[in-house]
Amino acid sequence: MKRSSITARLVLMFAAAAFAAFALIGAALQGVLLRELERHQYEELDTTLKSLQFWIQAIGTPERWPRVQARMDALTPEDGSTRFWVLSDDPRFQYGKGMAEIDALTREASRSLLLPGEEKPYRTLSVHIDPFEQRPAVRLIVGKNTEPYARTRRTFLTALMTLGLGAVLVVALAGYWIARVGLRPLDRLSKEAQALRPKMRSQRLRSDALPVELSALAEAFNGALARLEEAYGQLEAFNADVAHELRTPLANLIGSTQVALSRQRSAPQFEEVLQANLEDLERLRSIVNDMLFLARADRGEAATGLVLAPVAQEVRKTIEFFEFVLDETGATVEIEGDVQAQAQLETALFRRAISNLLQNAIEHSAPGARIAVRLREEPAATWIAVSNPGEPIAQAHLQHLFDRFYRVDAARNNDGGEHHGHGLGLAIVKAVASMHGGQVGASSANGMNTFEFSVARQPD
């Protein structure tokens, strides 16, 4: 597909606009000229008609009529552009050539008359003159050839079209120059964009010297570059974290297998090695499954199979799975807040998120701690918050706690402690919230650490 040029499009638009403007102006001028020529022609006819009318009104005898004829002969030019006719029942008081055509005229005061041998009609003006002495009533007609006026119109139209087309050409050339000058900042911006290199991710387009429109475009592009740089950095860190998480169980598998094969082993010894390898394989499978789940969430996959369920009831069902752990640590879990709250949930995902938050709270609480699950209904969402007593978390870390593989410090990085043991538990909570149209949050105050997420409420 052939690409269009902005410069060419601007030039064509300049030319089209100029042509339309000149065409409208030309049509208006042509109309004004036509009206003025007609008015001028009528004024000439009227002036001549009134002058001859005054002469004829004073003539009442056939003997004095030749004076009128001599007067009209003197006023008739050699090219016949102006002609006179006097119609009368008395042949002695008649004047003019082509009387047959003149006799066919109606009694209208002004009209056009095409005489034999003429290409253009005559515009005529007539008047009735009452009888005087021996002269009967007569009708005086003055005619003027319209050819000179038509020639003037043609000359004016030709000049107007020539000047108009020339002006359109000048505007097109000026538009080309203006477009080229106006698009120079865009050319510079394009060259800067072409100079960007993958290894220079911090490079940005200069927007300080650009026009307002292009400055906004450059800033938007720089914003996209910043987001790409951040995403690329996160991807690098994520790849490093994944490699680190996979390397440990793989190293354990390889090491234990090499040791087992280094010498003869009994069946119980091989069974012990296989049991240890199975645990590492389960860890690997858990990491892979969690990564696949997060990948689906990143693609915008939404929760399906939503059902209206009591939130507190789903939380209680999840707590039941932790009875053994709670008995072992002496911790207790209580549900507070809007215990009657209901929400549209995919129950399996919802329980998974609650399970991750409870596991996180239990692992980072002292034995015998009291853990609270608070339910809160808002107009647009239902929030579920899990709070546990624990070491304060710095504000700088709170916004990153739901990132993948993020750990605050070594004290919270208990190699096997977190639910999945690989830093994806809270990231999965965030993914579940996103799949339900919700959000996540974390806070640390007054010796209590709180992790919460929400699910969007369906309109009534």
C-alpha positions as CSV (number, residue, x, y, z in Angstrom):
1,M,0.0,0.0,0.0
2,K,1.5,3.3,-1.0
3,R,2.1,5.7,1.9
4,S,0.8,9.2,1.6
5,S,2.9,12.3,2.3
6,I,1.8,14.8,4.9
7,T,3.5,17.6,2.8
8,A,1.7,16.5,-0.3
9,R,-1.6,16.4,1.6
10,L,-1.1,19.8,3.0
11,V,-0.2,21.2,-0.4
12,L,-3.3,19.7,-1.9
13,M,-5.4,21.1,0.9
14,F,-3.9,24.5,0.5
15,A,-4.5,24.4,-3.2
16,A,-8.1,23.1,-2.8
17,A,-8.8,25.8,-0.2
18,A,-7.3,28.5,-2.4
19,F,-9.2,27.3,-5.5
20,A,-12.5,27.2,-3.6
21,A,-11.9,30.7,-2.2
22,F,-10.9,32.2,-5.6
23,A,-13.8,30.4,-7.3
24,L,-16.3,31.9,-4.8
25,I,-14.7,35.4,-5.2
26,G,-14.6,35.0,-8.9
27,A,-18.3,34.0,-9.0
28,A,-19.2,37.0,-6.8
29,L,-17.2,39.4,-9.0
30,Q,-18.7,38.0,-12.2
31,G,-22.2,38.5,-10.8
32,V,-21.3,42.1,-9.7
33,L,-19.8,42.8,-13.1
34,L,-22.9,41.4,-14.9
35,R,-25.2,43.5,-12.8
36,E,-23.1,46.6,-13.3
37,L,-22.9,46.2,-17.1
38,E,-26.7,45.7,-17.3
39,R,-27.2,48.8,-15.1
40,H,-24.8,50.8,-17.2
41,Q,-26.4,49.6,-20.4
42,Y,-29.9,50.5,-19.1
43,E,-28.8,53.9,-18.0
44,E,-27.4,54.7,-21.4
45,L,-30.6,53.5,-23.1
46,D,-32.7,55.5,-20.6
47,T,-30.7,58.7,-21.1
48,T,-30.8,58.4,-24.9
49,L,-34.5,57.5,-24.8
50,K,-35.5,60.5,-22.7
51,S,-33.4,62.9,-24.8
52,L,-35.2,61.8,-28.1
53,Q,-38.5,61.7,-26.3
54,F,-38.1,65.4,-25.5
55,W,-37.4,66.2,-29.1
56,I,-40.2,64.1,-30.5
57,Q,-42.8,65.6,-28.1
58,A,-42.0,69.0,-29.5
59,I,-42.4,68.0,-33.1
60,G,-46.0,68.1,-34.4
61,T,-45.8,68.6,-38.2
62,P,-44.4,66.4,-41.0
63,E,-42.2,69.4,-42.1
64,R,-40.3,69.4,-38.8
65,W,-40.0,65.6,-38.6
66,P,-36.7,65.4,-40.6
67,R,-35.0,67.2,-37.7
68,V,-35.8,64.3,-35.5
69,Q,-34.5,61.8,-38.2
70,A,-31.3,63.9,-38.5
71,R,-30.9,63.8,-34.8
72,M,-31.3,60.0,-34.7
73,D,-28.9,59.6,-37.7
74,A,-26.3,61.6,-35.8
75,L,-26.7,59.5,-32.7
76,T,-26.4,56.2,-34.6
77,P,-22.8,55.0,-34.7
78,E,-21.2,53.5,-37.8
79,D,-21.0,50.0,-36.3
80,G,-24.7,50.0,-35.6
81,S,-24.2,49.3,-31.9
82,T,-27.0,51.7,-31.1
83,R,-30.2,51.8,-33.1
84,F,-33.5,53.8,-33.1
85,W,-37.0,53.0,-34.2
86,V,-40.2,55.1,-34.3
87,L,-43.4,53.2,-34.8
88,S,-46.5,55.1,-36.0
89,D,-49.7,54.5,-38.0
90,D,-48.6,57.4,-40.2
91,P,-45.7,56.4,-42.4
92,R,-44.5,60.0,-42.4
93,F,-43.6,59.7,-38.7
94,Q,-41.7,56.4,-38.8
95,Y,-38.0,55.8,-38.5
96,G,-35.6,52.8,-38.5
97,K,-34.6,49.7,-40.3
98,G,-36.0,46.2,-39.8
99,M,-39.5,47.5,-39.1
100,A,-41.0,44.0,-39.5
101,E,-39.1,42.7,-36.5
102,I,-39.8,45.9,-34.6
103,D,-43.6,45.5,-35.3
104,A,-43.4,42.1,-33.7
105,L,-42.2,43.5,-30.4
106,T,-44.7,43.4,-27.6
107,R,-45.6,46.4,-25.6
108,E,-43.1,45.6,-22.8
109,A,-40.9,48.5,-21.8
110,S,-37.6,46.6,-22.0
111,R,-36.6,43.4,-23.7
112,S,-34.0,41.7,-25.9
113,L,-34.3,41.6,-29.7
114,L,-32.2,39.5,-32.0
115,L,-32.1,41.1,-35.5
116,P,-31.2,39.2,-38.6
117,G,-27.5,38.9,-39.3
118,E,-26.6,39.7,-35.7
119,E,-24.9,37.2,-33.3
120,K,-26.0,39.0,-30.1
121,P,-29.4,40.4,-29.3
122,Y,-30.1,44.1,-28.8
123,R,-31.3,45.3,-25.5
124,T,-34.3,47.6,-26.1
125,L,-36.1,50.3,-24.2
126,S,-39.3,51.9,-25.5
127,V,-41.8,54.6,-24.5
128,H,-45.2,55.7,-25.8
129,I,-45.4,59.3,-26.9
130,D,-48.9,61.0,-27.0
131,P,-50.1,62.8,-30.2
132,F,-49.2,66.4,-30.8
133,E,-50.8,68.7,-33.4
134,Q,-50.6,66.8,-36.8
135,R,-48.4,64.0,-35.3
136,P,-50.2,60.9,-34.2
137,A,-49.2,58.9,-31.2
138,V,-45.9,57.2,-31.8
139,R,-43.7,54.6,-30.0
140,L,-40.0,55.3,-29.6
141,I,-37.6,52.3,-29.3
142,V,-34.0,52.6,-28.5
143,G,-31.8,49.4,-28.9
144,K,-28.2,48.8,-27.9
145,N,-26.1,45.8,-29.1
146,T,-25.0,43.6,-26.2
147,E,-21.9,42.2,-28.0
148,P,-19.5,44.8,-26.4
149,Y,-20.8,43.9,-23.0
150,A,-20.6,40.2,-23.7
151,R,-17.0,40.7,-24.9
152,T,-16.2,42.6,-21.7
153,R,-17.6,39.7,-19.6
154,R,-15.6,37.2,-21.6
155,T,-12.4,39.2,-21.2
156,F,-13.0,39.6,-17.5
157,L,-13.7,35.9,-17.0
158,T,-10.6,34.9,-18.9
159,A,-8.5,37.3,-16.9
160,L,-10.1,36.1,-13.7
161,M,-9.5,32.4,-14.4
162,T,-5.9,33.1,-15.4
163,L,-5.2,35.1,-12.3
164,G,-7.1,32.6,-10.2
165,L,-5.2,29.6,-11.5
166,G,-1.9,31.5,-11.1
167,A,-2.9,32.4,-7.6
168,V,-3.7,28.8,-6.8
169,L,-0.3,27.8,-8.1
170,V,1.4,30.4,-6.0
171,V,-0.5,29.3,-2.9
172,A,0.4,25.6,-3.7
173,L,4.1,26.5,-3.9
174,A,3.9,28.7,-0.8
175,G,2.0,25.9,0.9
176,Y,4.8,23.4,0.0
177,W,7.4,25.7,1.5
178,I,5.3,26.3,4.6
179,A,4.7,22.6,5.0
180,R,8.4,21.8,4.6
181,V,9.3,24.5,7.2
182,G,6.5,23.6,9.5
183,L,7.4,19.8,9.4
184,R,11.1,20.3,10.1
185,P,10.6,19.7,13.9
186,L,8.8,16.5,13.0
187,D,11.7,15.4,10.7
188,R,14.1,16.1,13.6
189,L,11.9,14.2,16.0
190,S,11.8,11.3,13.5
191,K,15.6,11.3,13.2
192,E,15.9,11.3,17.0
193,A,13.5,8.3,17.2
194,Q,15.6,6.5,14.6
195,A,18.7,7.1,16.7
196,L,17.3,5.3,19.7
197,R,19.1,2.0,20.4
198,P,18.1,-1.0,22.5
199,K,21.2,-0.7,24.7
200,M,20.5,2.9,25.5
201,R,17.1,2.4,27.3
202,S,17.4,5.7,29.2
203,Q,17.6,7.8,26.0
204,R,14.7,10.1,25.5
205,L,13.4,12.5,22.8
206,R,14.1,16.2,23.4
207,S,10.8,18.1,23.7
208,D,11.9,21.5,25.0
209,A,12.4,23.1,21.5
210,L,9.3,21.5,19.9
211,P,6.0,23.1,19.1
212,V,3.2,22.5,21.6
213,E,1.5,19.8,19.5
214,L,4.8,17.9,18.9
215,S,5.9,18.5,22.4
216,A,2.9,16.6,23.7
217,L,3.6,13.8,21.2
218,A,7.2,13.6,22.3
219,E,6.3,13.6,26.0
220,A,3.8,10.8,25.4
221,F,6.5,8.9,23.5
222,N,9.0,9.5,26.3
223,G,6.4,8.2,28.7
224,A,6.0,5.0,26.6
225,L,9.8,4.7,26.6
226,A,9.9,5.1,30.4
227,R,7.3,2.4,30.8
228,L,9.1,0.1,28.4
229,E,12.4,0.7,30.3
230,E,10.6,-0.1,33.6
231,A,9.0,-3.2,32.1
232,Y,12.2,-4.3,30.6
233,G,14.0,-3.8,33.9
234,Q,11.3,-5.8,35.7
235,L,11.5,-8.5,33.0
236,E,15.3,-8.8,33.6
237,A,14.8,-8.9,37.3
238,F,12.0,-11.4,36.9
239,N,14.1,-13.6,34.6
240,A,16.9,-13.5,37.2
241,D,14.5,-14.3,40.0
242,V,13.0,-17.2,38.1
243,A,16.5,-18.5,37.3
244,H,17.4,-18.2,40.9
245,E,14.3,-20.0,42.1
246,L,14.7,-22.8,39.6
247,R,18.4,-23.2,40.2
248,T,18.1,-24.2,43.8
249,P,15.8,-27.2,43.4
250,L,17.6,-28.2,40.2
251,A,20.9,-28.1,42.0
252,N,19.5,-30.1,44.8
253,L,18.1,-32.7,42.3
254,I,21.4,-32.9,40.4
255,G,23.5,-33.0,43.6
256,S,21.4,-35.7,45.4
257,T,21.2,-37.8,42.3
258,Q,25.0,-37.6,41.7
259,V,25.7,-38.6,45.3
260,A,23.2,-41.5,45.1
261,L,24.9,-42.7,41.9
262,S,28.4,-42.3,43.3
263,R,28.4,-45.7,44.9
264,Q,26.2,-48.7,45.5
265,R,23.1,-47.9,47.5
266,S,20.4,-50.0,49.1
267,A,16.7,-49.7,48.2
268,P,15.8,-47.7,51.3
269,Q,18.7,-45.3,50.6
270,F,17.4,-44.8,47.0
271,E,13.9,-44.4,48.3
272,E,15.1,-41.6,50.6
273,V,16.9,-39.9,47.7
274,L,13.8,-40.2,45.5
275,Q,11.6,-38.7,48.3
276,A,13.9,-35.7,48.6
277,N,13.9,-35.3,44.8
278,L,10.1,-35.5,44.7
279,E,9.9,-32.6,47.1
280,D,12.1,-30.5,44.8
281,L,10.2,-31.6,41.8
282,E,6.9,-30.5,43.5
283,R,8.5,-27.2,44.2
284,L,9.5,-26.8,40.5
285,R,6.0,-27.8,39.4
286,S,4.5,-25.2,41.8
287,I,6.7,-22.5,40.4
288,V,5.8,-23.4,36.8
289,N,2.0,-23.6,37.6
290,D,2.1,-20.3,39.4
291,M,4.0,-18.7,36.5
292,L,1.5,-20.0,34.0
293,F,-1.4,-18.6,36.1
294,L,0.3,-15.2,36.4
295,A,0.9,-15.2,32.6
296,R,-2.8,-15.7,32.0
297,A,-3.7,-12.9,34.4
298,D,-1.2,-10.6,32.6
299,R,-3.0,-11.3,29.3
300,G,-6.1,-9.8,30.8
301,E,-7.9,-13.1,31.5
302,A,-11.0,-12.4,33.7
303,A,-12.6,-14.7,36.3
304,T,-15.2,-17.0,34.8
305,G,-18.0,-19.0,36.5
306,L,-18.8,-16.2,38.9
307,V,-21.5,-17.0,41.5
308,L,-23.0,-14.9,44.2
309,A,-21.5,-16.2,47.4
310,P,-21.3,-15.0,51.0
311,V,-17.7,-13.8,51.5
312,A,-17.5,-14.7,55.2
313,Q,-18.6,-18.3,54.4
314,E,-15.8,-18.7,51.8
315,V,-13.3,-17.3,54.2
316,R,-14.4,-19.8,56.9
317,K,-14.0,-22.7,54.4
318,T,-10.5,-21.6,53.7
319,I,-9.6,-21.2,57.4
320,E,-10.7,-24.8,57.9
321,F,-7.7,-25.9,55.8
322,F,-5.4,-24.2,58.3
323,E,-6.7,-25.9,61.4
324,F,-3.7,-28.1,61.8
325,V,-1.2,-25.2,61.3
326,L,-3.2,-23.0,63.7
327,D,-3.3,-25.7,66.4
328,E,0.5,-26.1,66.0
329,T,1.3,-22.4,66.3
330,G,-1.5,-21.5,68.7
331,A,-2.6,-18.7,66.4
332,T,-6.3,-17.8,66.0
333,V,-8.2,-16.3,63.1
334,E,-11.3,-14.1,63.6
335,I,-13.7,-12.7,61.0
336,E,-14.8,-9.1,61.6
337,G,-16.7,-6.4,59.8
338,D,-19.5,-6.9,57.2
339,V,-19.9,-10.6,57.8
340,Q,-23.1,-10.6,55.7
341,A,-21.3,-9.2,52.7
342,Q,-21.9,-11.1,49.4
343,A,-19.9,-10.8,46.1
344,Q,-19.7,-12.4,42.7
345,L,-16.8,-14.8,43.0
346,E,-15.0,-17.6,41.2
347,T,-14.7,-19.5,44.5
348,A,-11.6,-21.5,43.7
349,L,-9.6,-18.4,42.9
350,F,-11.0,-16.5,45.8
351,R,-10.0,-19.2,48.3
352,R,-6.6,-19.4,46.7
353,A,-6.1,-15.6,47.4
354,I,-7.4,-15.9,51.0
355,S,-5.2,-19.0,51.5
356,N,-2.1,-17.1,50.4
357,L,-2.9,-14.1,52.7
358,L,-3.5,-16.4,55.7
359,Q,-0.3,-18.4,55.1
360,N,1.6,-15.2,54.8
361,A,0.1,-13.9,58.1
362,I,0.7,-17.1,60.0
363,E,4.3,-17.4,58.9
364,H,5.2,-13.8,59.8
365,S,3.4,-13.9,63.2
366,A,4.7,-15.0,66.6
367,P,3.1,-18.2,68.1
368,G,-0.2,-17.6,69.7
369,A,-0.9,-14.5,67.5
370,R,-4.4,-13.2,66.8
371,I,-5.0,-12.8,63.1
372,A,-8.0,-10.8,61.9
373,V,-9.9,-11.1,58.6
374,R,-11.9,-7.9,58.1
375,L,-14.7,-7.6,55.5
376,R,-15.6,-4.2,54.2
377,E,-18.3,-3.3,51.7
378,E,-17.9,-0.2,49.6
379,P,-20.2,1.1,46.7
380,A,-17.9,-0.3,44.0
381,A,-16.1,-3.2,45.7
382,T,-15.9,-5.6,48.6
383,W,-12.6,-5.5,50.5
384,I,-11.0,-8.5,52.3
385,A,-8.1,-7.5,54.7
386,V,-5.9,-9.9,56.6
387,S,-4.0,-8.3,59.6
388,N,-1.4,-9.9,61.8
389,P,1.0,-8.6,64.4
390,G,4.5,-8.4,63.2
391,E,7.6,-6.4,62.6
392,P,6.9,-3.0,61.0
393,I,7.4,-2.8,57.3
394,A,9.0,0.3,55.8
395,Q,6.8,2.5,53.6
396,A,9.2,2.1,50.7
397,H,8.6,-1.6,50.6
398,L,4.8,-1.6,50.9
399,Q,4.1,-0.7,47.3
400,H,6.3,-3.5,46.1
401,L,5.1,-6.3,48.3
402,F,2.7,-7.7,45.6
403,D,5.5,-7.8,43.0
404,R,6.8,-11.2,42.0
405,F,9.7,-12.6,44.0
406,Y,9.8,-9.4,46.1
407,R,11.0,-9.9,49.7
408,V,11.6,-7.1,52.2
409,D,14.7,-8.5,53.8
410,A,16.3,-11.7,55.1
411,A,14.1,-11.7,58.1
412,R,11.0,-12.1,55.9
413,N,12.7,-14.3,53.4
414,N,12.3,-17.6,55.2
415,D,13.4,-19.9,52.4
416,G,10.6,-22.3,52.8
417,G,8.3,-20.2,54.8
418,E,6.0,-18.4,52.4
419,H,3.1,-20.4,51.1
420,H,4.8,-21.2,47.8
421,G,8.3,-20.6,49.1
422,H,9.3,-18.6,46.0
423,G,7.8,-15.1,46.5
424,L,4.7,-15.5,44.3
425,G,2.0,-15.8,47.0
426,L,1.1,-12.1,47.1
427,A,1.6,-11.7,43.4
428,I,-1.1,-14.4,42.9
429,V,-3.4,-12.4,45.3
430,K,-2.9,-9.4,43.1
431,A,-3.7,-11.4,40.0
432,V,-6.9,-12.9,41.5
433,A,-8.0,-9.4,42.5
434,S,-7.3,-8.1,39.0
435,M,-9.3,-11.0,37.5
436,H,-12.2,-10.0,39.7
437,G,-11.9,-6.3,38.7
438,G,-10.4,-5.4,42.1
439,Q,-7.2,-4.0,43.6
440,V,-4.7,-4.7,46.3
441,G,-3.2,-2.8,49.2
442,A,-0.8,-3.1,52.1
443,S,-0.2,-1.1,55.3
444,S,1.9,-1.3,58.4
445,A,1.0,0.6,61.6
446,N,0.7,0.2,65.3
447,G,2.5,-3.2,65.2
448,M,-0.1,-4.6,62.7
449,N,0.7,-5.6,59.1
450,T,-2.3,-5.6,56.8
451,F,-2.6,-7.1,53.3
452,E,-5.9,-6.6,51.5
453,F,-7.6,-7.1,48.1
454,S,-11.0,-6.3,46.7
455,V,-13.5,-7.8,44.2
456,A,-15.7,-5.5,42.1
457,R,-19.4,-5.4,43.1
458,Q,-21.9,-6.1,40.3
459,P,-24.4,-3.3,39.7
460,D,-27.9,-4.1,41.1
